[in-house]
């Protein structure tokens, strides 16, 4: 029998979000209903609200979440009722050309629940990234549920569902940061700080954090950055080169998603170094670089999709590191809030006052 729960809806482009009643259907084949325990307020949700991702309003926001499986549909074997899970927005198919080549993190046929959650009047809701977890319960594809150790707190675990995984994965998986490497991270929000943490986990010898906000630079240093550069006060390319013996960093992770910061990343890397773009650009942005420089500097220019993660592999591993005291996921949680405080959390995000606000249900 369908259930009625509270959820945060973005009704139209630029309009304030509001808490409404959401109808969650019984799970069909390959689907699961999850009782959400915590969900982070991610910048992607703000993009949805602003119409920067699509115009399929109304959106049911929230995607960076953890909770407990309540019910599963026919054919589900990955999880069972009672399992503590992190939700992911790239449920791999196992059949596409990327999966069959042994690269499931590039899966070209990721999937979501087939059924739609609705308003009480039957209006279909578009769940953010196929999840819609600013709600007491949500309907997802069972493959979007990754079982992890329930000893971790939901508010810490849920952050692996998006931002923290994106940043850590940009360093570990996409950038392949190695022991002794020098790394620069441009943009020290939640994703950038997670890239700092990932670089530290990988054994980087020097981690240079770049931002225009001294508060964020202080946080990045607390997360493991060895050096900081305020790019409002000095040229970050010159500063990174000076801190790396004049050569540039082995890996530069761009966590802003703007042409000007990408150019900085491109020129701040060493010859044959790697640039990783994990910041998400908007559709109208264009990049111009001299093709001779692209050729002459060599190396690799990479984009990092979700930290090139494989949830079934990476989520349990990172939760274990957290429980061992080697990865402080709680450090990313600035505040915990209620469902009806999401709009205020977006305002605080704009002001740079929080690393992550987390809705706790």
C-alpha positions, 0 to 999 in steps of 0.5 A: 500500500502506498505511503504518505510522507513529508518531503522537500519540493522545489515547485518551480525555477527559483522558487523557495522550496517547501515541505509537502506530502509525498506519496511513495508507492510500493516497490515494484520489481527491482525497487526498494523503499528506504526510510531515510535517516540523514541527507546532506544539503548538496550544491547539486540540489541548489542547481535543481532548485535554480533550474540549472539541471533541468526543467522537470519541475516539481523536483523532490530534492535530496540525494546525499543520503543514508537510511534503512531498507524498509521494503523490497520489490520482486527480484531484489537480492542485493539488499533486504529489509533492515539493511543499513544502506548509503544511496548512490545515484549511479546504479550500474547495469552490469551489461553495457560496454563499460561494465563488460570491459571491467569499468563499471564506474563508467556505466553507460546505462545507470538506472533509477526506480521505474515508478514515480513518487507523486504529490497527493493530487497525482502530480509526478515528482522528479527525484533529484539524481533519481533519489529524492531523499529530502523525505522521510522515505524514498523509492529507489532502484535496489542497485542504488542501495549499498549496504555498509556497516551500521556502526557508522552514523547516518549523517556521516555515512550519507555524505559518501553518497555524493560530495565526499565520495566525489572529492575522495574519488577525484584524488584516489580513483581519477587522479591516481594520486600516489605516495610522494606526489604533490597535489593542488586542490582549487576550490575548498568547499565540501568536494575540494576538502574531500579531495584534500582528504583523499590526497592525504589518504593516498600519501601525497607529500605536499597538498596545496589548497587554493581558495578565495576564502580564508575560512575555507583555507583554514578548514582545508588545512585542518583536513590535511592540506600542508599549504594554502593559497588565497587566490584573491591575494596572489596568483595561484599558478605562481604560488603552486609553482613556487611551492613545488620547486618551480615545476607545478603539481603532479596532480591538480584537482579543480573543484570549482567548475569554472573556465578561469579556475580550470585554466589555473589548474591546467597551467599549475600542473607539472609537465606530464601532470594530471588535471582532474575536473570534479567541479560541475560547470554550467551549460553556457561555460566555454573553455579556450586553451592554446592547442599547442599548450595542450600538446606541449605540456602532455599529461592527462586532462580528466573529468571525474564522474562521481569520483569514478567510484564503484559504490559496492567497492568504495562505500564499505571501504571508506566506512571501514576507514572511518570506523578505524579512525583513519577518515573523519567523515564527521568533520564534514558535518557542520550542522544538523537540521530539520526538513523545514530548514533546507531553504535556510541551509541553501542561504548559508551555503551561498554565504560560505558558512557551512561545509555541509548541512545535514537533514536528520530525520 
